[in-house]
Every structure is written in C-alpha cells, then in structure tokens.
Amino acid sequence: PHFLHAGRTVSDDWLEIFASDSSLTMGGAVGKLFSNAPPGSEQGTPCLFCNIASAKDPNTTLLYQDEEYVVFRDIHPASTHHYLVVPKMHIRSVKGLTPADIPLVRRLIDIGQQVLLEKGGTLDSLRMGFHWPPFTSINHLHLHIISPMEQMSTLSKVIYMPGSAWFCPVDDAIAYIERTGTSPDA
C-alpha cells in the first residue's frame, strides 16, 4: 500500500501503519511511512515533482518560479508555513550531491527564506532540511522550509527531527559535503 495519499493526514497514515503491524518500532514505522512513495514517483513513471516544476500539475500552485527552481506548499504541512524548494532539474536525492553542488543547496536556502518572508513568516523559528533515502516520499531533491517550529505537532517534530536517521538540517548536510567530499551515507 501507498501511504501519504492526498486527502489524508500524516496522522491518518501513521495510525494505519501501526494498526497494520503492531510489532513495528518507531524507526520501522517512520521508514514505512516514507519508503512507500505515492503514485507517480515509482521507477518508470513520471516524477511528480518534475511535473510540478514544469507547471504540468493543475492541482499545485507555484509560489515561486525561475529558470531553475520552483517553490510550492507541502501537501501535508507541518506548520503554518511549510514549503518545498525544488530544482527543476531532476536530482534524485541529497545523497547524490557533491561539493560542486553546494551553490545549488545555498540557492535552495535563499529562495526558501525569500518565499517564507514574502508569505509573512519569520526566520526566527525556522527548520530547513532534507529527508534521507530511504526515508523520502518523493525521489526528487526538495528542501523543506518549516516555520514556526512551535506550531509543529508531536508527529511532525518526529518526522522533521534534526539529527535523526531520516532528517538532516541543511547546515549539517552542507558541512558534511564540505568535509567529506560527498553527502552522508553516499
């Protein structure tokens, strides 16, 4: 089964996961929540975020667009402001980035912060980061911009937990790429 369907909340999916297998640990449940990609992201089918980035998805409003990047709202927002900053070029995940890609990551940050401020958010209580495979819902690089953190539910705080095996703050990802010449777990 696919989890994170449109029209459902992450909490609905979380409960369904635990109901289907009561022996799951928290880590196993998080893995199951993110390892079952929604339709349109499986191998051999069009990438959902590529379709959105090329303005082919009539259900998604682009909040920002230039020649290389787009921004749109997360379909399961973790807070009042939850945006995804996505390169138009298909990059499977943060794990494929190298030091040469650090300017791309910094541009994702700049665009995300710009959109957040334009939409009335602040940088004071901001979480920015990436999910790490296999804990990605869509296999197309996207930076989460979430604010304010105080409005995040307990479940959202787990899903977007800095330092967890599934979510890495953007500054930590950049530091690791700079230090090692590759991304974590590459």
TIVO-2410 file (N, C-alpha, C; in nm, 3 decimals):
# residues 186
REC num residu      c1      c2      c3 atome chaine
REC   1      P   0.083  -0.120   0.000     N      A
REC   1      P   0.000   0.000   0.000    CA      A
REC   1      P   0.087   0.126   0.000     C      A
REC   2      H   0.030   0.230  -0.051     N      A
REC   2      H   0.099   0.359  -0.052    CA      A
REC   2      H   0.045   0.443   0.062     C      A
REC   3      F   0.135   0.508   0.133     N      A
REC   3      F   0.095   0.596   0.239    CA      A
REC   3      F   0.114   0.739   0.194     C      A
REC   4      L   0.074   0.835   0.271     N      A
REC   4      L   0.081   0.978   0.239    CA      A
REC   4      L  -0.002   1.011   0.116     C      A
REC   5      H  -0.122   0.955   0.106     N      A
REC   5      H  -0.213   0.987  -0.004    CA      A
REC   5      H  -0.270   1.127   0.011     C      A
REC   6      A  -0.303   1.188  -0.100     N      A
REC   6      A  -0.368   1.318  -0.097    CA      A
REC   6      A  -0.502   1.302  -0.026     C      A
REC   7      G  -0.541   1.403   0.049     N      A
REC   7      G  -0.668   1.400   0.120    CA      A
REC   7      G  -0.661   1.331   0.255     C      A
REC   8      R  -0.547   1.279   0.291     N      A
REC   8      R  -0.528   1.216   0.421    CA      A
REC   8      R  -0.424   1.295   0.497     C      A
REC   9      T  -0.427   1.282   0.626     N      A
REC   9      T  -0.325   1.349   0.705    CA      A
REC   9      T  -0.213   1.251   0.736     C      A
REC  10      V  -0.098   1.305   0.771     N      A
REC  10      V   0.013   1.218   0.810    CA      A
REC  10      V  -0.028   1.136   0.931     C      A
REC  11      S  -0.108   1.194   1.021     N      A
REC  11      S  -0.154   1.120   1.139    CA      A
REC  11      S  -0.238   1.000   1.099     C      A
REC  12      D  -0.326   1.016   0.996     N      A
REC  12      D  -0.404   0.903   0.947    CA      A
REC  12      D  -0.312   0.791   0.899     C      A
REC  13      D  -0.211   0.828   0.820     N      A
REC  13      D  -0.119   0.730   0.767    CA      A
REC  13      D  -0.039   0.664   0.878     C      A
REC  14      W   0.004   0.743   0.976     N      A
REC  14      W   0.081   0.692   1.089    CA      A
REC  14      W  -0.001   0.586   1.164     C      A
REC  15      L  -0.128   0.617   1.192     N      A
REC  15      L  -0.215   0.523   1.263    CA      A
REC  15      L  -0.236   0.396   1.181     C      A
REC  16      E  -0.253   0.411   1.050     N      A
REC  16      E  -0.271   0.294   0.964    CA      A
REC  16      E  -0.148   0.204   0.966     C      A
REC  17      I  -0.031   0.264   0.968     N      A
REC  17      I   0.093   0.187   0.971    CA      A
REC  17      I   0.099   0.104   1.099     C      A
REC  18      F   0.074   0.168   1.213     N      A
REC  18      F   0.081   0.095   1.340    CA      A
REC  18      F  -0.031  -0.009   1.351     C      A
REC  19      A  -0.149   0.022   1.297     N      A
REC  19      A  -0.260  -0.073   1.301    CA      A
REC  19      A  -0.230  -0.197   1.217     C      A
REC  20      S  -0.156  -0.178   1.107     N      A
REC  20      S  -0.126  -0.291   1.019    CA      A
REC  20      S  -0.015  -0.380   1.072     C      A
REC  21      D   0.066  -0.330   1.165     N      A
REC  21      D   0.178  -0.409   1.218    CA      A
REC  21      D   0.215  -0.357   1.356     C      A
REC  22      S   0.156  -0.416   1.459     N      A
REC  22      S   0.178  -0.366   1.595    CA      A
REC  22      S   0.318  -0.393   1.647     C      A
REC  23      S   0.397  -0.475   1.576     N      A
REC  23      S   0.532  -0.504   1.621    CA      A
REC  23      S   0.634  -0.401   1.574     C      A
REC  24      L   0.591  -0.303   1.495     N      A
REC  24      L   0.684  -0.203   1.443    CA      A
REC  24      L   0.741  -0.116   1.554     C      A
REC  25      T   0.868  -0.086   1.541     N      A
REC  25      T   0.930   0.013   1.629    CA      A
REC  25      T   0.903   0.151   1.570     C      A
REC  26      M   0.935   0.256   1.644     N      A
REC  26      M   0.919   0.392   1.593    CA      A
REC  26      M   1.000   0.410   1.465     C      A
REC  27      G   1.125   0.363   1.465     N      A
REC  27      G   1.209   0.376   1.346    CA      A
REC  27      G   1.152   0.298   1.228     C      A
REC  28      G   1.100   0.179   1.255     N      A
REC  28      G   1.041   0.099   1.149    CA      A
REC  28      G   0.917   0.165   1.091     C      A
REC  29      A   0.837   0.226   1.178     N      A
REC  29      A   0.717   0.295   1.132    CA      A
REC  29      A   0.753   0.417   1.048     C      A
REC  30      V   0.853   0.493   1.091     N      A
REC  30      V   0.896   0.609   1.014    CA      A
REC  30      V   0.947   0.563   0.878     C      A
REC  31      G   1.023   0.455   0.876     N      A
REC  31      G   1.073   0.402   0.749    CA      A
REC  31      G   0.959   0.361   0.657     C      A
REC  32      K   0.859   0.296   0.714     N      A
REC  32      K   0.745   0.253   0.632    CA      A
REC  32      K   0.666   0.374   0.583     C      A
REC  33      L   0.653   0.475   0.667     N      A
REC  33      L   0.580   0.595   0.629    CA      A
REC  33      L   0.643   0.660   0.508     C      A
REC  34      F   0.775   0.664   0.502     N      A
REC  34      F   0.843   0.734   0.394    CA      A
REC  34      F   0.893   0.645   0.282     C      A
REC  35      S   0.900   0.514   0.300     N      A
REC  35      S   0.956   0.430   0.195    CA      A
REC  35      S   0.855   0.395   0.088     C      A
REC  36      N   0.728   0.409   0.115     N      A
REC  36      N   0.625   0.381   0.015    CA      A
REC  36      N   0.588   0.510  -0.055     C      A
REC  37      A   0.653   0.535  -0.166     N      A
REC  37      A   0.632   0.659  -0.239    CA      A
REC  37      A   0.493   0.661  -0.300     C      A
REC  38      P   0.432   0.778  -0.308     N      A
REC  38      P   0.299   0.789  -0.367    CA      A
REC  38      P   0.304   0.761  -0.517     C      A
REC  39      P   0.188   0.732  -0.577     N      A
REC  39      P   0.185   0.708  -0.720    CA      A
REC  39      P   0.249   0.824  -0.796     C      A
REC  40      G   0.319   0.792  -0.904     N      A
REC  40      G   0.383   0.895  -0.983    CA      A
REC  40      G   0.530   0.912  -0.952     C      A
REC  41      S   0.581   0.839  -0.854     N      A
REC  41      S   0.723   0.852  -0.823    CA      A
REC  41      S   0.795   0.718  -0.834     C      A
REC  42      E   0.724   0.614  -0.874     N      A
REC  42      E   0.789   0.485  -0.891    CA      A
REC  42      E   0.874   0.487  -1.017     C      A
REC  43      Q   0.969   0.397  -1.020     N      A
REC  43      Q   1.057   0.388  -1.136    CA      A
REC  43      Q   0.973   0.359  -1.260     C      A
REC  44      G   1.001   0.430  -1.369     N      A
REC  44      G   0.930   0.408  -1.494    CA      A
REC  44      G   0.808   0.497  -1.513     C      A
REC  45      T   0.769   0.570  -1.412     N      A
REC  45      T   0.657   0.663  -1.425    CA      A
REC  45      T   0.710   0.805  -1.408     C      A
REC  46      P   0.636   0.902  -1.458     N      A
REC  46      P   0.684   1.041  -1.447    CA      A
REC  46      P   0.703   1.083  -1.302     C      A
REC  47      C   0.805   1.160  -1.277     N      A
REC  47      C   0.831   1.212  -1.144    CA      A
REC  47      C   0.730   1.322  -1.112     C      A
REC  48      L   0.662   1.309  -0.999     N      A
REC  48      L   0.562   1.407  -0.959    CA      A
REC  48      L   0.621   1.547  -0.950     C      A
REC  49      F   0.739   1.560  -0.889     N      A
REC  49      F   0.798   1.693  -0.874    CA      A
REC  49      F   0.850   1.749  -1.006     C      A
REC  50      C   0.891   1.663  -1.099     N      A
REC  50      C   0.927   1.712  -1.233    CA      A
REC  50      C   0.803   1.770  -1.302     C      A
REC  51      N   0.688   1.703  -1.286     N      A
REC  51      N   0.564   1.754  -1.343    CA      A
REC  51      N   0.525   1.887  -1.280     C      A
REC  52      I   0.536   1.897  -1.149     N      A
REC  52      I   0.504   2.022  -1.080    CA      A
REC  52      I   0.600   2.132  -1.125     C      A
REC  53      A   0.729   2.101  -1.131     N      A
REC  53      A   0.830   2.201  -1.168    CA      A
REC  53      A   0.811   2.252  -1.311     C      A
REC  54      S   0.753   2.170  -1.396     N      A
REC  54      S   0.729   2.214  -1.534    CA      A
REC  54      S   0.587   2.268  -1.551     C      A
REC  55      A   0.520   2.297  -1.439     N      A
REC  55      A   0.385   2.356  -1.437    CA      A
REC  55      A   0.282   2.267  -1.507     C      A
REC  56      K   0.300   2.134  -1.498     N      A
REC  56      K   0.206   2.040  -1.560    CA      A
REC  56      K   0.105   1.983  -1.461     C      A
REC  57      D   0.114   2.022  -1.335     N      A
REC  57      D   0.021   1.972  -1.234    CA      A
REC  57      D  -0.079   2.083  -1.202     C      A
REC  58      P  -0.204   2.069  -1.250     N      A
REC  58      P  -0.303   2.175  -1.227    CA      A
REC  58      P  -0.345   2.190  -1.081     C      A
REC  59      N  -0.311   2.093  -0.997     N      A
REC  59      N  -0.350   2.099  -0.857    CA      A
REC  59      N  -0.248   2.166  -0.767     C      A
REC  60      T  -0.135   2.209  -0.824     N      A
REC  60      T  -0.029   2.270  -0.744    CA      A
REC  60      T  -0.006   2.413  -0.787     C      A
REC  61      T  -0.012   2.504  -0.690     N      A
REC  61      T   0.016   2.645  -0.715    CA      A
REC  61      T   0.163   2.671  -0.685     C      A
REC  62      L   0.232   2.724  -0.784     N      A
REC  62      L   0.372   2.761  -0.763    CA      A
REC  62      L   0.379   2.897  -0.695     C      A
REC  63      L   0.449   2.903  -0.584     N      A
REC  63      L   0.466   3.028  -0.509    CA      A
REC  63      L   0.585   3.106  -0.560     C      A
REC  64      Y   0.676   3.036  -0.626     N      A
REC  64      Y   0.797   3.096  -0.682    CA      A
REC  64      Y   0.839   3.010  -0.799     C      A
REC  65      Q   0.892   3.077  -0.902     N      A
REC  65      Q   0.943   3.004  -1.018    CA      A
REC  65      Q   1.047   3.089  -1.088     C      A
REC  66      D   1.159   3.028  -1.122     N      A
REC  66      D   1.256   3.091  -1.211    CA      A
REC  66      D   1.301   2.983  -1.309     C      A
REC  67      E   1.409   3.006  -1.379     N      A
REC  67      E   1.452   2.910  -1.481    CA      A
REC  67      E   1.499   2.777  -1.422     C      A
REC  68      E   1.540   2.777  -1.294     N      A
REC  68      E   1.599   2.657  -1.236    CA      A
REC  68      E   1.524   2.598  -1.116     C      A
REC  69      Y   1.437   2.675  -1.050     N      A
REC  69      Y   1.378   2.631  -0.924    CA      A
REC  69      Y   1.231   2.669  -0.915     C      A
REC  70      V   1.157   2.593  -0.834     N      A
REC  70      V   1.019   2.625  -0.801    CA      A
REC  70      V   0.999   2.606  -0.651     C      A
REC  71      V   0.895   2.671  -0.599     N      A
REC  71      V   0.854   2.654  -0.459    CA      A
REC  71      V   0.703   2.635  -0.457     C      A
REC  72      F   0.658   2.541  -0.376     N      A
REC  72      F   0.515   2.519  -0.357    CA      A
REC  72      F   0.492   2.469  -0.215     C      A
REC  73      R   0.366   2.473  -0.172     N      A
REC  73      R   0.331   2.429  -0.038    CA      A
REC  73      R   0.338   2.276  -0.027     C      A
REC  74      D   0.381   2.228   0.088     N      A
REC  74      D   0.377   2.085   0.116    CA      A
REC  74      D   0.231   2.043   0.129     C      A
REC  75      I   0.195   1.926   0.075     N      A
REC  75      I   0.054   1.884   0.082    CA      A
REC  75      I   0.014   1.839   0.222     C      A
REC  76      H   0.111   1.813   0.308     N      A
REC  76      H   0.086   1.778   0.448    CA      A
REC  76      H   0.167   1.873   0.535     C      A
REC  77      P   0.124   1.999   0.545     N      A
REC  77      P   0.207   2.098   0.616    CA      A
REC  77      P   0.229   2.065   0.763     C      A
REC  78      A   0.354   2.080   0.804     N      A
REC  78      A   0.393   2.055   0.943    CA      A
REC  78      A   0.371   2.178   1.030     C      A
REC  79      S   0.350   2.294   0.968     N      A
REC  79      S   0.327   2.419   1.040    CA      A
REC  79      S   0.257   2.516   0.946     C      A
REC  80      T   0.232   2.636   0.995     N      A
REC  80      T   0.165   2.738   0.914    CA      A
REC  80      T   0.235   2.759   0.780     C      A
REC  81      H   0.366   2.766   0.784     N      A
REC  81      H   0.446   2.782   0.662    CA      A
REC  81      H   0.528   2.654   0.644     C      A
REC  82      H   0.494   2.578   0.541     N      A
REC  82      H   0.572   2.458   0.507    CA      A
REC  82      H   0.581   2.453   0.355     C      A
REC  83      Y   0.697   2.488   0.306     N      A
REC  83      Y   0.720   2.498   0.162    CA      A
REC  83      Y   0.829   2.400   0.119     C      A
REC  84      L   0.820   2.359  -0.006     N      A
REC  84      L   0.922   2.274  -0.066    CA      A
REC  84      L   0.991   2.353  -0.175     C      A
REC  85      V   1.122   2.360  -0.168     N      A
REC  85      V   1.203   2.428  -0.269    CA      A
REC  85      V   1.266   2.318  -0.353     C      A
REC  86      V   1.238   2.320  -0.483     N      A
REC  86      V   1.270   2.208  -0.571    CA      A
REC  86      V   1.345   2.256  -0.695     C      A
REC  87      P   1.458   2.193  -0.726     N      A
REC  87      P   1.523   2.225  -0.854    CA      A
REC  87      P   1.441   2.166  -0.968     C      A
REC  88      K   1.433   2.238  -1.080     N      A
REC  88      K   1.363   2.184  -1.197    CA      A
REC  88      K   1.437   2.064  -1.255     C      A
REC  89      M   1.568   2.067  -1.248     N      A
REC  89      M   1.649   1.954  -1.294    CA      A
REC  89      M   1.627   1.838  -1.197     C      A
REC  90      H   1.602   1.720  -1.251     N      A
REC  90      H   1.578   1.605  -1.164    CA      A
REC  90      H   1.708   1.560  -1.098     C      A
REC  91      I   1.710   1.572  -0.968     N      A
REC  91      I   1.818   1.519  -0.885    CA      A
REC  91      I   1.749   1.426  -0.788     C      A
REC  92      R   1.788   1.301  -0.786     N      A
REC  92      R   1.714   1.200  -0.709    CA      A
REC  92      R   1.707   1.231  -0.559     C      A
REC  93      S   1.819   1.267  -0.499     N      A
REC  93      S   1.817   1.296  -0.355    CA      A
REC  93      S   1.941   1.372  -0.314     C      A
REC  94      V   1.943   1.415  -0.190     N      A
REC  94      V   2.057   1.486  -0.135    CA      A
REC  94      V   2.181   1.396  -0.130     C      A
REC  95      K   2.161   1.266  -0.129     N      A
REC  95      K   2.274   1.173  -0.122    CA      A
REC  95      K   2.362   1.177  -0.246     C      A
REC  96      G   2.310   1.230  -0.355     N      A
REC  96      G   2.389   1.238  -0.477    CA      A
REC  96      G   2.465   1.368  -0.494     C      A
REC  97      L   2.459   1.456  -0.396     N      A
REC  97      L   2.525   1.586  -0.408    CA      A
REC  97      L   2.673   1.577  -0.374     C      A
REC  98      T   2.752   1.663  -0.439     N      A
REC  98      T   2.896   1.672  -0.417    CA      A
REC  98      T   2.931   1.816  -0.383     C      A
REC  99      P   3.056   1.844  -0.348     N      A
REC  99      P   3.094   1.983  -0.318    CA      A
REC  99      P   3.059   2.081  -0.431     C      A
REC 100      A   3.060   2.035  -0.554     N      A
REC 100      A   3.025   2.122  -0.667    CA      A
REC 100      A   2.878   2.165  -0.662     C      A
REC 101      D   2.795   2.092  -0.585     N      A
REC 101      D   2.652   2.123  -0.574    CA      A
REC 101      D   2.618   2.214  -0.457     C      A
REC 102      I   2.715   2.252  -0.378     N      A
REC 102      I   2.687   2.337  -0.262    CA      A
REC 102      I   2.623   2.469  -0.303     C      A
REC 103      P   2.664   2.534  -0.412     N      A
REC 103      P   2.592   2.656  -0.454    CA      A
REC 103      P   2.444   2.630  -0.482     C      A
REC 104      L   2.411   2.514  -0.536     N      A
REC 104      L   2.271   2.477  -0.558    CA      A
REC 104      L   2.197   2.472  -0.425     C      A
REC 105      V   2.256   2.407  -0.326     N      A
REC 105      V   2.193   2.397  -0.194    CA      A
REC 105      V   2.176   2.536  -0.133     C      A
REC 106      R   2.276   2.620  -0.144     N      A
REC 106      R   2.266   2.757  -0.090    CA      A
REC 106      R   2.156   2.836  -0.162     C      A
REC 107      R   2.139   2.811  -0.291     N      A
REC 107      R   2.032   2.879  -0.365    CA      A
REC 107      R   1.896   2.829  -0.317     C      A
REC 108      L   1.883   2.699  -0.290     N      A
REC 108      L   1.758   2.646  -0.234    CA      A
REC 108      L   1.725   2.718  -0.103     C      A
REC 109      I   1.826   2.737  -0.019     N      A
REC 109      I   1.807   2.806   0.109    CA      A
REC 109      I   1.761   2.949   0.086     C      A
REC 110      D   1.832   3.022   0.000     N      A
REC 110      D   1.798   3.163  -0.026    CA      A
REC 110      D   1.656   3.178  -0.078     C      A
REC 111      I   1.619   3.094  -0.173     N      A
REC 111      I   1.484   3.101  -0.230    CA      A
REC 111      I   1.380   3.067  -0.124     C      A
REC 112      G   1.404   2.963  -0.046     N      A
REC 112      G   1.310   2.923   0.058    CA      A
REC 112      G   1.288   3.033   0.161     C      A
REC 113      Q   1.396   3.095   0.204     N      A
REC 113      Q   1.384   3.204   0.302    CA      A
REC 113      Q   1.311   3.324   0.241     C      A
REC 114      Q   1.339   3.353   0.115     N      A
REC 114      Q   1.272   3.464   0.046    CA      A
REC 114      Q   1.121   3.441   0.041     C      A
REC 115      V   1.079   3.321   0.001     N      A
REC 115      V   0.937   3.290  -0.007    CA      A
REC 115      V   0.874   3.294   0.131     C      A
REC 116      L   0.941   3.239   0.230     N      A
REC 116      L   0.889   3.241   0.367    CA      A
REC 116      L   0.861   3.384   0.412     C      A
REC 117      L   0.955   3.474   0.390     N      A
REC 117      L   0.937   3.614   0.430    CA      A
REC 117      L   0.825   3.680   0.350     C      A
REC 118      E   0.817   3.652   0.220     N      A
REC 118      E   0.711   3.708   0.136    CA      A
REC 118      E   0.573   3.662   0.180     C      A
REC 119      K   0.564   3.543   0.235     N      A
REC 119      K   0.436   3.486   0.280    CA      A
REC 119      K   0.405   3.520   0.426     C      A
REC 120      G   0.486   3.606   0.487     N      A
REC 120      G   0.458   3.652   0.622    CA      A
REC 120      G   0.523   3.573   0.733     C      A
REC 121      G   0.609   3.480   0.699     N      A
REC 121      G   0.680   3.403   0.800    CA      A
REC 121      G   0.803   3.478   0.849     C      A
REC 122      T   0.868   3.421   0.949     N      A
REC 122      T   0.992   3.480   1.001    CA      A
REC 122      T   1.102   3.374   1.002     C      A
REC 123      L   1.223   3.422   1.009     N      A
REC 123      L   1.338   3.332   1.013    CA      A
REC 123      L   1.375   3.292   1.156     C      A
REC 124      D   1.302   3.347   1.255     N      A
REC 124      D   1.334   3.323   1.396    CA      A
REC 124      D   1.310   3.179   1.441     C      A
REC 125      S   1.209   3.115   1.386     N      A
REC 125      S   1.172   2.980   1.428    CA      A
REC 125      S   1.157   2.894   1.303     C      A
REC 126      L   1.270   2.866   1.240     N      A
REC 126      L   1.271   2.803   1.109    CA      A
REC 126      L   1.347   2.670   1.111     C      A
REC 127      R   1.287   2.568   1.055     N      A
REC 127      R   1.356   2.441   1.035    CA      A
REC 127      R   1.369   2.419   0.884     C      A
REC 128      M   1.492   2.394   0.840     N      A
REC 128      M   1.519   2.366   0.698    CA      A
REC 128      M   1.600   2.238   0.690     C      A
REC 129      G   1.560   2.149   0.601     N      A
REC 129      G   1.638   2.028   0.587    CA      A
REC 129      G   1.584   1.934   0.482     C      A
REC 130      F   1.652   1.820   0.473     N      A
REC 130      F   1.622   1.717   0.374    CA      A
REC 130      F   1.592   1.585   0.445     C      A
REC 131      H   1.504   1.505   0.387     N      A
REC 131      H   1.491   1.367   0.430    CA      A
REC 131      H   1.594   1.284   0.353     C      A
REC 132      W   1.647   1.181   0.421     N      A
REC 132      W   1.749   1.094   0.362    CA      A
REC 132      W   1.686   0.965   0.314     C      A
REC 133      P   1.722   0.920   0.194     N      A
REC 133      P   1.677   0.788   0.149    CA      A
REC 133      P   1.723   0.681   0.249     C      A
REC 134      P   1.641   0.584   0.277     N      A
REC 134      P   1.516   0.553   0.207    CA      A
REC 134      P   1.394   0.623   0.265     C      A
REC 135      F   1.412   0.726   0.343     N      A
REC 135      F   1.302   0.793   0.411    CA      A
REC 135      F   1.248   0.912   0.333     C      A
REC 136      T   1.249   0.905   0.202     N      A
REC 136      T   1.196   1.012   0.119    CA      A
REC 136      T   1.061   0.970   0.064     C      A
REC 137      S   0.969   1.064   0.054     N      A
REC 137      S   0.837   1.033  -0.001    CA      A
REC 137      S   0.836   1.050  -0.152     C      A
REC 138      I   0.919   1.139  -0.205     N      A
REC 138      I   0.933   1.163  -0.349    CA      A
REC 138      I   1.082   1.161  -0.380     C      A
REC 139      N   1.120   1.085  -0.480     N      A
REC 139      N   1.261   1.074  -0.516    CA      A
REC 139      N   1.301   1.185  -0.612     C      A
REC 140      H   1.293   1.306  -0.562     N      A
REC 140      H   1.337   1.427  -0.633    CA      A
REC 140      H   1.380   1.523  -0.522     C      A
REC 141      L   1.501   1.574  -0.531     N      A
REC 141      L   1.555   1.662  -0.427    CA      A
REC 141      L   1.457   1.773  -0.393     C      A
REC 142      H   1.433   1.792  -0.263     N      A
REC 142      H   1.349   1.903  -0.219    CA      A
REC 142      H   1.388   1.942  -0.076     C      A
REC 143      L   1.399   2.072  -0.057     N      A
REC 143      L   1.433   2.129   0.073    CA      A
REC 143      L   1.305   2.169   0.144     C      A
REC 144      H   1.288   2.119   0.267     N      A
REC 144      H   1.173   2.157   0.349    CA      A
REC 144      H   1.203   2.289   0.420     C      A
REC 145      I   1.110   2.383   0.411     N      A
REC 145      I   1.114   2.510   0.483    CA      A
REC 145      I   0.992   2.509   0.575     C      A
REC 146      I   1.014   2.504   0.706     N      A
REC 146      I   0.904   2.489   0.802    CA      A
REC 146      I   0.914   2.597   0.909     C      A
REC 147      S   0.804   2.672   0.928     N      A
REC 147      S   0.802   2.778   1.029    CA      A
REC 147      S   0.657   2.811   1.065     C      A
REC 148      P   0.629   2.845   1.190     N      A
REC 148      P   0.716   2.839   1.307    CA      A
REC 148      P   0.721   2.697   1.364     C      A
REC 149      M   0.835   2.664   1.420     N      A
REC 149      M   0.853   2.529   1.475    CA      A
REC 149      M   0.759   2.503   1.593     C      A
REC 150      E   0.723   2.608   1.666     N      A
REC 150      E   0.637   2.591   1.784    CA      A
REC 150      E   0.498   2.538   1.747     C      A
REC 151      Q   0.457   2.554   1.622     N      A
REC 151      Q   0.325   2.507   1.580    CA      A
REC 151      Q   0.328   2.364   1.525     C      A
REC 152      M   0.445   2.302   1.525     N      A
REC 152      M   0.455   2.165   1.475    CA      A
REC 152      M   0.392   2.068   1.575     C      A
REC 153      S   0.318   1.970   1.523     N      A
REC 153      S   0.262   1.866   1.608    CA      A
REC 153      S   0.374   1.774   1.656     C      A
REC 154      T   0.343   1.690   1.752     N      A
REC 154      T   0.442   1.594   1.801    CA      A
REC 154      T   0.487   1.503   1.687     C      A
REC 155      L   0.394   1.458   1.605     N      A
REC 155      L   0.429   1.373   1.492    CA      A
REC 155      L   0.520   1.446   1.395     C      A
REC 156      S   0.490   1.572   1.364     N      A
REC 156      S   0.575   1.650   1.273    CA      A
REC 156      S   0.714   1.670   1.331     C      A
REC 157      K   0.721   1.688   1.462     N      A
REC 157      K   0.852   1.703   1.526    CA      A
REC 157      K   0.935   1.576   1.511     C      A
REC 158      V   0.869   1.460   1.508     N      A
REC 158      V   0.941   1.334   1.486    CA      A
REC 158      V   0.983   1.323   1.340     C      A
REC 159      I   0.891   1.350   1.248     N      A
REC 159      I   0.919   1.337   1.105    CA      A
REC 159      I   1.031   1.431   1.060     C      A
REC 160      Y   1.036   1.550   1.119     N      A
REC 160      Y   1.137   1.651   1.082    CA      A
REC 160      Y   1.236   1.672   1.196     C      A
REC 161      M   1.277   1.563   1.261     N      A
REC 161      M   1.366   1.569   1.377    CA      A
REC 161      M   1.512   1.582   1.334     C      A
REC 162      P   1.575   1.695   1.367     N      A
REC 162      P   1.717   1.711   1.334    CA      A
REC 162      P   1.800   1.603   1.402     C      A
REC 163      G   1.897   1.553   1.329     N      A
REC 163      G   1.987   1.453   1.385    CA      A
REC 163      G   1.933   1.311   1.382     C      A
REC 164      S   1.811   1.293   1.331     N      A
REC 164      S   1.757   1.158   1.321    CA      A
REC 164      S   1.816   1.090   1.197     C      A
REC 165      A   1.788   0.963   1.182     N      A
REC 165      A   1.837   0.889   1.065    CA      A
REC 165      A   1.764   0.930   0.938     C      A
REC 166      W   1.651   0.999   0.953     N      A
REC 166      W   1.568   1.030   0.836    CA      A
REC 166      W   1.564   1.177   0.798     C      A
REC 167      F   1.610   1.268   0.883     N      A
REC 167      F   1.602   1.411   0.851    CA      A
REC 167      F   1.731   1.480   0.894     C      A
REC 168      C   1.786   1.560   0.803     N      A
REC 168      C   1.912   1.629   0.830    CA      A
REC 168      C   1.895   1.779   0.804     C      A
REC 169      P   1.922   1.863   0.904     N      A
REC 169      P   1.919   2.008   0.880    CA      A
REC 169      P   2.015   2.045   0.768     C      A
REC 170      V   1.978   2.146   0.693     N      A
REC 170      V   2.054   2.184   0.574    CA      A
REC 170      V   2.199   2.221   0.607     C      A
REC 171      D   2.222   2.290   0.718     N      A
REC 171      D   2.359   2.327   0.754    CA      A
REC 171      D   2.445   2.204   0.782     C      A
REC 172      D   2.388   2.102   0.844     N      A
REC 172      D   2.461   1.978   0.869    CA      A
REC 172      D   2.494   1.906   0.738     C      A
REC 173      A   2.401   1.908   0.644     N      A
REC 173      A   2.425   1.845   0.514    CA      A
REC 173      A   2.539   1.915   0.441     C      A
REC 174      I   2.538   2.048   0.440     N      A
REC 174      I   2.644   2.124   0.374    CA      A
REC 174      I   2.779   2.096   0.441     C      A
REC 175      A   2.782   2.099   0.573     N      A
REC 175      A   2.907   2.075   0.645    CA      A
REC 175      A   2.964   1.937   0.613     C      A
REC 176      Y   2.879   1.839   0.607     N      A
REC 176      Y   2.926   1.704   0.577    CA      A
REC 176      Y   2.980   1.695   0.435     C      A
REC 177      I   2.908   1.754   0.340     N      A
REC 177      I   2.953   1.753   0.200    CA      A
REC 177      I   3.087   1.822   0.188     C      A
REC 178      E   3.103   1.936   0.255     N      A
REC 178      E   3.230   2.009   0.251    CA      A
REC 178      E   3.344   1.928   0.314     C      A
REC 179      R   3.315   1.862   0.425     N      A
REC 179      R   3.417   1.789   0.500    CA      A
REC 179      R   3.460   1.660   0.431     C      A
REC 180      T   3.365   1.590   0.372     N      A
REC 180      T   3.396   1.457   0.319    CA      A
REC 180      T   3.402   1.450   0.168     C      A
REC 181      G   3.353   1.552   0.101     N      A
REC 181      G   3.351   1.549  -0.044    CA      A
REC 181      G   3.232   1.474  -0.100     C      A
REC 182      T   3.141   1.434  -0.011     N      A
REC 182      T   3.020   1.365  -0.054    CA      A
REC 182      T   2.914   1.389   0.051     C      A
REC 183      S   2.795   1.340   0.028     N      A
REC 183      S   2.689   1.356   0.125    CA      A
REC 183      S   2.686   1.237   0.220     C      A
REC 184      P   2.617   1.248   0.334     N      A
REC 184      P   2.612   1.137   0.429    CA      A
REC 184      P   2.557   1.010   0.365     C      A
REC 185      D   2.615   0.898   0.400     N      A
REC 185      D   2.568   0.766   0.357    CA      A
REC 185      D   2.572   0.746   0.207     C      A
REC 186      A   2.649   0.826   0.134     N      A
REC 186      A   2.652   0.811  -0.012    CA      A
REC 186      A   2.725   0.684  -0.051     C      A
***
